[in-house]
Amino acid sequence: MTKRRGIKVFANFNQLGMSLDEALQELLRLDRIGFYIRMSDGSLDTSTHAGQLFVQRLRQVSAAYQEFKRPALT
């Protein structure tokens, strides 16, 4: 388990100033290096159980998407 370094607080997803795909990848990166992510509008808080479930599902979806984007071997 990664030792948590602190909390990164954003007003909302728009504050990240990225496409949705880029923003989600950034959230996964911050989680991977040990930060909790909290949106001050209450839409996400990864320090909670529900927030951790969201990150877990996001990792699964991201892995499936990366597999889908990979060129097929023929």
PyMOL Python script that loads the backbone (N, CA, C, O; Angstrom):
from pymol import cmd

cmd.read_pdbstr("""\
ATOM      1  N   MET A   1       0.841  -1.183   0.000  1.00  0.00           N
ATOM      2  CA  MET A   1       0.000   0.000   0.000  1.00  0.00           C
ATOM      3  C   MET A   1       0.888   1.249   0.000  1.00  0.00           C
ATOM      4  O   MET A   1       1.887   1.308   0.717  1.00  0.00           O
ATOM      5  N   THR A   2       0.522   2.222  -0.792  1.00  0.00           N
ATOM      6  CA  THR A   2       1.266   3.464  -0.906  1.00  0.00           C
ATOM      7  C   THR A   2       1.016   4.351   0.300  1.00  0.00           C
ATOM      8  O   THR A   2      -0.127   4.561   0.706  1.00  0.00           O
ATOM      9  N   LYS A   3       2.103   4.873   0.871  1.00  0.00           N
ATOM     10  CA  LYS A   3       1.946   5.827   1.968  1.00  0.00           C
ATOM     11  C   LYS A   3       1.400   7.129   1.393  1.00  0.00           C
ATOM     12  O   LYS A   3       1.905   7.640   0.394  1.00  0.00           O
ATOM     13  N   ARG A   4       0.377   7.650   2.029  1.00  0.00           N
ATOM     14  CA  ARG A   4      -0.261   8.867   1.533  1.00  0.00           C
ATOM     15  C   ARG A   4       0.572  10.087   1.885  1.00  0.00           C
ATOM     16  O   ARG A   4       1.034  10.232   3.017  1.00  0.00           O
ATOM     17  N   ARG A   5       0.759  10.960   0.911  1.00  0.00           N
ATOM     18  CA  ARG A   5       1.571  12.161   1.062  1.00  0.00           C
ATOM     19  C   ARG A   5       0.760  13.373   1.463  1.00  0.00           C
ATOM     20  O   ARG A   5       1.316  14.341   1.981  1.00  0.00           O
ATOM     21  N   GLY A   6      -0.523  13.343   1.238  1.00  0.00           N
ATOM     22  CA  GLY A   6      -1.359  14.498   1.532  1.00  0.00           C
ATOM     23  C   GLY A   6      -2.583  14.497   0.651  1.00  0.00           C
ATOM     24  O   GLY A   6      -2.965  13.481   0.070  1.00  0.00           O
ATOM     25  N   ILE A   7      -3.185  15.663   0.570  1.00  0.00           N
ATOM     26  CA  ILE A   7      -4.424  15.808  -0.195  1.00  0.00           C
ATOM     27  C   ILE A   7      -4.237  16.906  -1.234  1.00  0.00           C
ATOM     28  O   ILE A   7      -3.756  17.993  -0.915  1.00  0.00           O
ATOM     29  N   LYS A   8      -4.615  16.625  -2.465  1.00  0.00           N
ATOM     30  CA  LYS A   8      -4.668  17.635  -3.524  1.00  0.00           C
ATOM     31  C   LYS A   8      -6.126  18.043  -3.661  1.00  0.00           C
ATOM     32  O   LYS A   8      -6.994  17.198  -3.882  1.00  0.00           O
ATOM     33  N   VAL A   9      -6.396  19.333  -3.529  1.00  0.00           N
ATOM     34  CA  VAL A   9      -7.770  19.825  -3.592  1.00  0.00           C
ATOM     35  C   VAL A   9      -7.955  20.633  -4.872  1.00  0.00           C
ATOM     36  O   VAL A   9      -7.154  21.515  -5.182  1.00  0.00           O
ATOM     37  N   PHE A  10      -9.013  20.325  -5.606  1.00  0.00           N
ATOM     38  CA  PHE A  10      -9.384  21.049  -6.814  1.00  0.00           C
ATOM     39  C   PHE A  10     -10.814  21.529  -6.648  1.00  0.00           C
ATOM     40  O   PHE A  10     -11.608  20.888  -5.960  1.00  0.00           O
ATOM     41  N   ALA A  11     -11.147  22.647  -7.270  1.00  0.00           N
ATOM     42  CA  ALA A  11     -12.520  23.158  -7.187  1.00  0.00           C
ATOM     43  C   ALA A  11     -13.480  22.184  -7.858  1.00  0.00           C
ATOM     44  O   ALA A  11     -14.544  21.873  -7.322  1.00  0.00           O
ATOM     45  N   ASN A  12     -13.091  21.706  -9.035  1.00  0.00           N
ATOM     46  CA  ASN A  12     -13.887  20.734  -9.784  1.00  0.00           C
ATOM     47  C   ASN A  12     -13.022  20.205 -10.920  1.00  0.00           C
ATOM     48  O   ASN A  12     -11.876  20.629 -11.074  1.00  0.00           O
ATOM     49  N   PHE A  13     -13.552  19.291 -11.709  1.00  0.00           N
ATOM     50  CA  PHE A  13     -12.771  18.708 -12.796  1.00  0.00           C
ATOM     51  C   PHE A  13     -12.329  19.756 -13.811  1.00  0.00           C
ATOM     52  O   PHE A  13     -11.260  19.620 -14.406  1.00  0.00           O
ATOM     53  N   ASN A  14     -13.133  20.799 -14.020  1.00  0.00           N
ATOM     54  CA  ASN A  14     -12.779  21.841 -14.987  1.00  0.00           C
ATOM     55  C   ASN A  14     -11.509  22.579 -14.593  1.00  0.00           C
ATOM     56  O   ASN A  14     -10.789  23.069 -15.462  1.00  0.00           O
ATOM     57  N   GLN A  15     -11.220  22.667 -13.291  1.00  0.00           N
ATOM     58  CA  GLN A  15     -10.021  23.375 -12.835  1.00  0.00           C
ATOM     59  C   GLN A  15      -8.749  22.695 -13.327  1.00  0.00           C
ATOM     60  O   GLN A  15      -7.708  23.343 -13.442  1.00  0.00           O
ATOM     61  N   LEU A  16      -8.819  21.414 -13.616  1.00  0.00           N
ATOM     62  CA  LEU A  16      -7.642  20.708 -14.100  1.00  0.00           C
ATOM     63  C   LEU A  16      -7.225  21.206 -15.481  1.00  0.00           C
ATOM     64  O   LEU A  16      -6.063  21.064 -15.861  1.00  0.00           O
ATOM     65  N   GLY A  17      -8.159  21.789 -16.239  1.00  0.00           N
ATOM     66  CA  GLY A  17      -7.846  22.372 -17.537  1.00  0.00           C
ATOM     67  C   GLY A  17      -7.375  21.364 -18.569  1.00  0.00           C
ATOM     68  O   GLY A  17      -6.508  21.670 -19.387  1.00  0.00           O
ATOM     69  N   MET A  18      -7.932  20.182 -18.538  1.00  0.00           N
ATOM     70  CA  MET A  18      -7.520  19.115 -19.451  1.00  0.00           C
ATOM     71  C   MET A  18      -8.762  18.461 -20.042  1.00  0.00           C
ATOM     72  O   MET A  18      -9.886  18.697 -19.600  1.00  0.00           O
ATOM     73  N   SER A  19      -8.524  17.633 -21.052  1.00  0.00           N
ATOM     74  CA  SER A  19      -9.630  16.817 -21.551  1.00  0.00           C
ATOM     75  C   SER A  19     -10.007  15.828 -20.451  1.00  0.00           C
ATOM     76  O   SER A  19      -9.240  15.621 -19.510  1.00  0.00           O
ATOM     77  N   LEU A  20     -11.167  15.227 -20.566  1.00  0.00           N
ATOM     78  CA  LEU A  20     -11.609  14.272 -19.555  1.00  0.00           C
ATOM     79  C   LEU A  20     -10.620  13.119 -19.434  1.00  0.00           C
ATOM     80  O   LEU A  20     -10.287  12.703 -18.324  1.00  0.00           O
ATOM     81  N   ASP A  21     -10.149  12.598 -20.564  1.00  0.00           N
ATOM     82  CA  ASP A  21      -9.188  11.496 -20.545  1.00  0.00           C
ATOM     83  C   ASP A  21      -7.913  11.907 -19.812  1.00  0.00           C
ATOM     84  O   ASP A  21      -7.408  11.159 -18.975  1.00  0.00           O
ATOM     85  N   GLU A  22      -7.391  13.099 -20.125  1.00  0.00           N
ATOM     86  CA  GLU A  22      -6.175  13.585 -19.466  1.00  0.00           C
ATOM     87  C   GLU A  22      -6.401  13.808 -17.975  1.00  0.00           C
ATOM     88  O   GLU A  22      -5.536  13.488 -17.159  1.00  0.00           O
ATOM     89  N   ALA A  23      -7.556  14.356 -17.619  1.00  0.00           N
ATOM     90  CA  ALA A  23      -7.861  14.617 -16.209  1.00  0.00           C
ATOM     91  C   ALA A  23      -7.940  13.313 -15.421  1.00  0.00           C
ATOM     92  O   ALA A  23      -7.421  13.228 -14.308  1.00  0.00           O
ATOM     93  N   LEU A  24      -8.579  12.309 -15.986  1.00  0.00           N
ATOM     94  CA  LEU A  24      -8.681  11.028 -15.295  1.00  0.00           C
ATOM     95  C   LEU A  24      -7.312  10.370 -15.154  1.00  0.00           C
ATOM     96  O   LEU A  24      -7.016   9.774 -14.119  1.00  0.00           O
ATOM     97  N   GLN A  25      -6.477  10.474 -16.185  1.00  0.00           N
ATOM     98  CA  GLN A  25      -5.120   9.935 -16.087  1.00  0.00           C
ATOM     99  C   GLN A  25      -4.317  10.672 -15.008  1.00  0.00           C
ATOM    100  O   GLN A  25      -3.538  10.053 -14.284  1.00  0.00           O
ATOM    101  N   GLU A  26      -4.506  11.985 -14.902  1.00  0.00           N
ATOM    102  CA  GLU A  26      -3.821  12.766 -13.866  1.00  0.00           C
ATOM    103  C   GLU A  26      -4.298  12.353 -12.473  1.00  0.00           C
ATOM    104  O   GLU A  26      -3.489  12.258 -11.551  1.00  0.00           O
ATOM    105  N   LEU A  27      -5.587  12.108 -12.311  1.00  0.00           N
ATOM    106  CA  LEU A  27      -6.100  11.645 -11.020  1.00  0.00           C
ATOM    107  C   LEU A  27      -5.503  10.292 -10.654  1.00  0.00           C
ATOM    108  O   LEU A  27      -5.134  10.067  -9.501  1.00  0.00           O
ATOM    109  N   LEU A  28      -5.405   9.393 -11.625  1.00  0.00           N
ATOM    110  CA  LEU A  28      -4.790   8.093 -11.364  1.00  0.00           C
ATOM    111  C   LEU A  28      -3.316   8.247 -11.007  1.00  0.00           C
ATOM    112  O   LEU A  28      -2.811   7.548 -10.128  1.00  0.00           O
ATOM    113  N   ARG A  29      -2.627   9.159 -11.685  1.00  0.00           N
ATOM    114  CA  ARG A  29      -1.207   9.393 -11.392  1.00  0.00           C
ATOM    115  C   ARG A  29      -1.032   9.908  -9.968  1.00  0.00           C
ATOM    116  O   ARG A  29      -0.172   9.426  -9.231  1.00  0.00           O
ATOM    117  N   LEU A  30      -1.850  10.892  -9.580  1.00  0.00           N
ATOM    118  CA  LEU A  30      -1.757  11.437  -8.228  1.00  0.00           C
ATOM    119  C   LEU A  30      -2.058  10.367  -7.183  1.00  0.00           C
ATOM    120  O   LEU A  30      -1.396  10.307  -6.147  1.00  0.00           O
ATOM    121  N   ASP A  31      -3.047   9.530  -7.450  1.00  0.00           N
ATOM    122  CA  ASP A  31      -3.367   8.444  -6.525  1.00  0.00           C
ATOM    123  C   ASP A  31      -2.205   7.459  -6.440  1.00  0.00           C
ATOM    124  O   ASP A  31      -1.850   7.009  -5.350  1.00  0.00           O
ATOM    125  N   ARG A  32      -1.615   7.123  -7.583  1.00  0.00           N
ATOM    126  CA  ARG A  32      -0.523   6.153  -7.627  1.00  0.00           C
ATOM    127  C   ARG A  32       0.692   6.625  -6.829  1.00  0.00           C
ATOM    128  O   ARG A  32       1.369   5.813  -6.198  1.00  0.00           O
ATOM    129  N   ILE A  33       0.976   7.936  -6.851  1.00  0.00           N
ATOM    130  CA  ILE A  33       2.137   8.437  -6.112  1.00  0.00           C
ATOM    131  C   ILE A  33       1.799   8.800  -4.675  1.00  0.00           C
ATOM    132  O   ILE A  33       2.662   9.268  -3.932  1.00  0.00           O
ATOM    133  N   GLY A  34       0.545   8.585  -4.278  1.00  0.00           N
ATOM    134  CA  GLY A  34       0.227   8.679  -2.867  1.00  0.00           C
ATOM    135  C   GLY A  34      -0.594   9.857  -2.398  1.00  0.00           C
ATOM    136  O   GLY A  34      -0.626  10.137  -1.199  1.00  0.00           O
ATOM    137  N   PHE A  35      -1.254  10.553  -3.292  1.00  0.00           N
ATOM    138  CA  PHE A  35      -2.090  11.677  -2.872  1.00  0.00           C
ATOM    139  C   PHE A  35      -3.558  11.287  -2.882  1.00  0.00           C
ATOM    140  O   PHE A  35      -4.012  10.556  -3.762  1.00  0.00           O
ATOM    141  N   TYR A  36      -4.285  11.775  -1.907  1.00  0.00           N
ATOM    142  CA  TYR A  36      -5.738  11.736  -1.972  1.00  0.00           C
ATOM    143  C   TYR A  36      -6.167  12.894  -2.856  1.00  0.00           C
ATOM    144  O   TYR A  36      -5.489  13.920  -2.904  1.00  0.00           O
ATOM    145  N   ILE A  37      -7.271  12.744  -3.546  1.00  0.00           N
ATOM    146  CA  ILE A  37      -7.803  13.808  -4.393  1.00  0.00           C
ATOM    147  C   ILE A  37      -9.160  14.198  -3.842  1.00  0.00           C
ATOM    148  O   ILE A  37     -10.002  13.344  -3.566  1.00  0.00           O
ATOM    149  N   ARG A  38      -9.361  15.483  -3.688  1.00  0.00           N
ATOM    150  CA  ARG A  38     -10.637  15.970  -3.169  1.00  0.00           C
ATOM    151  C   ARG A  38     -11.096  17.141  -4.028  1.00  0.00           C
ATOM    152  O   ARG A  38     -10.339  18.081  -4.270  1.00  0.00           O
ATOM    153  N   MET A  39     -12.332  17.073  -4.482  1.00  0.00           N
ATOM    154  CA  MET A  39     -12.953  18.185  -5.190  1.00  0.00           C
ATOM    155  C   MET A  39     -13.743  18.979  -4.163  1.00  0.00           C
ATOM    156  O   MET A  39     -14.555  18.419  -3.428  1.00  0.00           O
ATOM    157  N   SER A  40     -13.506  20.276  -4.114  1.00  0.00           N
ATOM    158  CA  SER A  40     -14.174  21.087  -3.088  1.00  0.00           C
ATOM    159  C   SER A  40     -15.675  21.193  -3.326  1.00  0.00           C
ATOM    160  O   SER A  40     -16.418  21.577  -2.422  1.00  0.00           O
ATOM    161  N   ASP A  41     -16.132  20.856  -4.540  1.00  0.00           N
ATOM    162  CA  ASP A  41     -17.581  20.854  -4.777  1.00  0.00           C
ATOM    163  C   ASP A  41     -18.233  19.557  -4.285  1.00  0.00           C
ATOM    164  O   ASP A  41     -19.445  19.386  -4.412  1.00  0.00           O
ATOM    165  N   GLY A  42     -17.428  18.643  -3.722  1.00  0.00           N
ATOM    166  CA  GLY A  42     -17.953  17.411  -3.151  1.00  0.00           C
ATOM    167  C   GLY A  42     -18.145  16.271  -4.133  1.00  0.00           C
ATOM    168  O   GLY A  42     -18.637  15.208  -3.752  1.00  0.00           O
ATOM    169  N   SER A  43     -17.768  16.468  -5.395  1.00  0.00           N
ATOM    170  CA  SER A  43     -18.010  15.434  -6.399  1.00  0.00           C
ATOM    171  C   SER A  43     -17.072  14.235  -6.277  1.00  0.00           C
ATOM    172  O   SER A  43     -17.384  13.160  -6.789  1.00  0.00           O
ATOM    173  N   LEU A  44     -15.933  14.398  -5.610  1.00  0.00           N
ATOM    174  CA  LEU A  44     -14.987  13.296  -5.456  1.00  0.00           C
ATOM    175  C   LEU A  44     -14.134  13.526  -4.222  1.00  0.00           C
ATOM    176  O   LEU A  44     -13.665  14.639  -3.982  1.00  0.00           O
ATOM    177  N   ASP A  45     -13.934  12.479  -3.445  1.00  0.00           N
ATOM    178  CA  ASP A  45     -13.024  12.507  -2.298  1.00  0.00           C
ATOM    179  C   ASP A  45     -12.452  11.108  -2.163  1.00  0.00           C
ATOM    180  O   ASP A  45     -13.131  10.202  -1.681  1.00  0.00           O
ATOM    181  N   THR A  46     -11.194  10.923  -2.590  1.00  0.00           N
ATOM    182  CA  THR A  46     -10.612   9.584  -2.595  1.00  0.00           C
ATOM    183  C   THR A  46     -10.122   9.146  -1.222  1.00  0.00           C
ATOM    184  O   THR A  46      -9.585   8.046  -1.087  1.00  0.00           O
ATOM    185  N   SER A  47     -10.292   9.978  -0.201  1.00  0.00           N
ATOM    186  CA  SER A  47      -9.934   9.539   1.150  1.00  0.00           C
ATOM    187  C   SER A  47     -11.064   8.721   1.773  1.00  0.00           C
ATOM    188  O   SER A  47     -10.895   8.156   2.854  1.00  0.00           O
ATOM    189  N   THR A  48     -12.207   8.652   1.104  1.00  0.00           N
ATOM    190  CA  THR A  48     -13.345   7.869   1.595  1.00  0.00           C
ATOM    191  C   THR A  48     -13.362   6.502   0.915  1.00  0.00           C
ATOM    192  O   THR A  48     -12.708   6.296  -0.107  1.00  0.00           O
ATOM    193  N   HIS A  49     -14.107   5.589   1.488  1.00  0.00           N
ATOM    194  CA  HIS A  49     -14.241   4.254   0.894  1.00  0.00           C
ATOM    195  C   HIS A  49     -14.852   4.348  -0.507  1.00  0.00           C
ATOM    196  O   HIS A  49     -14.383   3.695  -1.439  1.00  0.00           O
ATOM    197  N   ALA A  50     -15.879   5.149  -0.647  1.00  0.00           N
ATOM    198  CA  ALA A  50     -16.523   5.317  -1.956  1.00  0.00           C
ATOM    199  C   ALA A  50     -15.537   5.901  -2.964  1.00  0.00           C
ATOM    200  O   ALA A  50     -15.524   5.493  -4.126  1.00  0.00           O
ATOM    201  N   GLY A  51     -14.720   6.842  -2.532  1.00  0.00           N
ATOM    202  CA  GLY A  51     -13.715   7.428  -3.415  1.00  0.00           C
ATOM    203  C   GLY A  51     -12.683   6.410  -3.858  1.00  0.00           C
ATOM    204  O   GLY A  51     -12.248   6.429  -5.010  1.00  0.00           O
ATOM    205  N   GLN A  52     -12.282   5.517  -2.953  1.00  0.00           N
ATOM    206  CA  GLN A  52     -11.325   4.473  -3.309  1.00  0.00           C
ATOM    207  C   GLN A  52     -11.942   3.461  -4.273  1.00  0.00           C
ATOM    208  O   GLN A  52     -11.262   2.954  -5.166  1.00  0.00           O
ATOM    209  N   LEU A  53     -13.223   3.169  -4.093  1.00  0.00           N
ATOM    210  CA  LEU A  53     -13.915   2.294  -5.044  1.00  0.00           C
ATOM    211  C   LEU A  53     -13.958   2.932  -6.427  1.00  0.00           C
ATOM    212  O   LEU A  53     -13.792   2.247  -7.436  1.00  0.00           O
ATOM    213  N   PHE A  54     -14.183   4.249  -6.472  1.00  0.00           N
ATOM    214  CA  PHE A  54     -14.189   4.972  -7.743  1.00  0.00           C
ATOM    215  C   PHE A  54     -12.827   4.850  -8.422  1.00  0.00           C
ATOM    216  O   PHE A  54     -12.756   4.565  -9.618  1.00  0.00           O
ATOM    217  N   VAL A  55     -11.752   5.061  -7.672  1.00  0.00           N
ATOM    218  CA  VAL A  55     -10.401   4.976  -8.241  1.00  0.00           C
ATOM    219  C   VAL A  55     -10.121   3.554  -8.727  1.00  0.00           C
ATOM    220  O   VAL A  55      -9.523   3.371  -9.787  1.00  0.00           O
ATOM    221  N   GLN A  56     -10.543   2.558  -7.971  1.00  0.00           N
ATOM    222  CA  GLN A  56     -10.352   1.166  -8.379  1.00  0.00           C
ATOM    223  C   GLN A  56     -11.062   0.894  -9.704  1.00  0.00           C
ATOM    224  O   GLN A  56     -10.480   0.288 -10.604  1.00  0.00           O
ATOM    225  N   ARG A  57     -12.304   1.333  -9.832  1.00  0.00           N
ATOM    226  CA  ARG A  57     -13.049   1.152 -11.085  1.00  0.00           C
ATOM    227  C   ARG A  57     -12.399   1.935 -12.222  1.00  0.00           C
ATOM    228  O   ARG A  57     -12.331   1.458 -13.354  1.00  0.00           O
ATOM    229  N   LEU A  58     -11.927   3.128 -11.916  1.00  0.00           N
ATOM    230  CA  LEU A  58     -11.269   3.952 -12.923  1.00  0.00           C
ATOM    231  C   LEU A  58     -10.010   3.262 -13.441  1.00  0.00           C
ATOM    232  O   LEU A  58      -9.731   3.308 -14.639  1.00  0.00           O
ATOM    233  N   ARG A  59      -9.257   2.630 -12.562  1.00  0.00           N
ATOM    234  CA  ARG A  59      -8.078   1.873 -12.987  1.00  0.00           C
ATOM    235  C   ARG A  59      -8.478   0.734 -13.920  1.00  0.00           C
ATOM    236  O   ARG A  59      -7.817   0.498 -14.931  1.00  0.00           O
ATOM    237  N   GLN A  60      -9.552   0.029 -13.586  1.00  0.00           N
ATOM    238  CA  GLN A  60     -10.012  -1.084 -14.414  1.00  0.00           C
ATOM    239  C   GLN A  60     -10.455  -0.600 -15.789  1.00  0.00           C
ATOM    240  O   GLN A  60     -10.116  -1.210 -16.803  1.00  0.00           O
ATOM    241  N   VAL A  61     -11.201   0.480 -15.825  1.00  0.00           N
ATOM    242  CA  VAL A  61     -11.664   1.042 -17.098  1.00  0.00           C
ATOM    243  C   VAL A  61     -10.480   1.535 -17.916  1.00  0.00           C
ATOM    244  O   VAL A  61     -10.429   1.322 -19.127  1.00  0.00           O
ATOM    245  N   SER A  62      -9.530   2.190 -17.263  1.00  0.00           N
ATOM    246  CA  SER A  62      -8.348   2.694 -17.952  1.00  0.00           C
ATOM    247  C   SER A  62      -7.545   1.546 -18.561  1.00  0.00           C
ATOM    248  O   SER A  62      -7.090   1.648 -19.700  1.00  0.00           O
ATOM    249  N   ALA A  63      -7.369   0.463 -17.818  1.00  0.00           N
ATOM    250  CA  ALA A  63      -6.631  -0.694 -18.330  1.00  0.00           C
ATOM    251  C   ALA A  63      -7.356  -1.310 -19.528  1.00  0.00           C
ATOM    252  O   ALA A  63      -6.721  -1.676 -20.517  1.00  0.00           O
ATOM    253  N   ALA A  64      -8.667  -1.422 -19.442  1.00  0.00           N
ATOM    254  CA  ALA A  64      -9.442  -1.974 -20.558  1.00  0.00           C
ATOM    255  C   ALA A  64      -9.345  -1.068 -21.780  1.00  0.00           C
ATOM    256  O   ALA A  64      -9.228  -1.553 -22.906  1.00  0.00           O
ATOM    257  N   TYR A  65      -9.394   0.233 -21.565  1.00  0.00           N
ATOM    258  CA  TYR A  65      -9.295   1.189 -22.667  1.00  0.00           C
ATOM    259  C   TYR A  65      -7.921   1.105 -23.327  1.00  0.00           C
ATOM    260  O   TYR A  65      -7.823   1.135 -24.554  1.00  0.00           O
ATOM    261  N   GLN A  66      -6.868   1.001 -22.531  1.00  0.00           N
ATOM    262  CA  GLN A  66      -5.516   0.886 -23.087  1.00  0.00           C
ATOM    263  C   GLN A  66      -5.384  -0.400 -23.903  1.00  0.00           C
ATOM    264  O   GLN A  66      -4.743  -0.411 -24.955  1.00  0.00           O
ATOM    265  N   GLU A  67      -5.988  -1.473 -23.418  1.00  0.00           N
ATOM    266  CA  GLU A  67      -5.971  -2.742 -24.149  1.00  0.00           C
ATOM    267  C   GLU A  67      -6.733  -2.606 -25.470  1.00  0.00           C
ATOM    268  O   GLU A  67      -6.306  -3.144 -26.491  1.00  0.00           O
ATOM    269  N   PHE A  68      -7.843  -1.897 -25.450  1.00  0.00           N
ATOM    270  CA  PHE A  68      -8.646  -1.677 -26.648  1.00  0.00           C
ATOM    271  C   PHE A  68      -7.875  -0.855 -27.679  1.00  0.00           C
ATOM    272  O   PHE A  68      -7.970  -1.121 -28.877  1.00  0.00           O
ATOM    273  N   LYS A  69      -7.112   0.142 -27.226  1.00  0.00           N
ATOM    274  CA  LYS A  69      -6.359   1.007 -28.139  1.00  0.00           C
ATOM    275  C   LYS A  69      -5.158   0.304 -28.753  1.00  0.00           C
ATOM    276  O   LYS A  69      -4.672   0.716 -29.807  1.00  0.00           O
ATOM    277  N   ARG A  70      -4.678  -0.743 -28.113  1.00  0.00           N
ATOM    278  CA  ARG A  70      -3.503  -1.452 -28.607  1.00  0.00           C
ATOM    279  C   ARG A  70      -3.816  -2.075 -29.965  1.00  0.00           C
ATOM    280  O   ARG A  70      -4.875  -2.680 -30.136  1.00  0.00           O
ATOM    281  N   PRO A  71      -2.910  -1.935 -30.932  1.00  0.00           N
ATOM    282  CA  PRO A  71      -3.174  -2.520 -32.249  1.00  0.00           C
ATOM    283  C   PRO A  71      -3.273  -4.052 -32.163  1.00  0.00           C
ATOM    284  O   PRO A  71      -2.539  -4.697 -31.414  1.00  0.00           O
ATOM    285  N   ALA A  72      -4.176  -4.596 -32.929  1.00  0.00           N
ATOM    286  CA  ALA A  72      -4.375  -6.049 -32.946  1.00  0.00           C
ATOM    287  C   ALA A  72      -3.236  -6.720 -33.703  1.00  0.00           C
ATOM    288  O   ALA A  72      -2.754  -6.205 -34.712  1.00  0.00           O
ATOM    289  N   LEU A  73      -2.820  -7.860 -33.208  1.00  0.00           N
ATOM    290  CA  LEU A  73      -1.802  -8.641 -33.915  1.00  0.00           C
ATOM    291  C   LEU A  73      -2.491  -9.455 -35.000  1.00  0.00           C
ATOM    292  O   LEU A  73      -3.485 -10.135 -34.746  1.00  0.00           O
ATOM    293  N   THR A  74      -1.950  -9.375 -36.212  1.00  0.00           N
ATOM    294  CA  THR A  74      -2.560 -10.132 -37.317  1.00  0.00           C
ATOM    295  C   THR A  74      -1.567 -11.071 -37.932  1.00  0.00           C
ATOM    296  O   THR A  74      -1.900 -11.790 -38.875  1.00  0.00           O
TER     297      THR A  74
END
""", "prot")
cmd.dss("prot")
cmd.show_as("cartoon", "prot")
cmd.util.cbc("prot")
cmd.orient("prot")
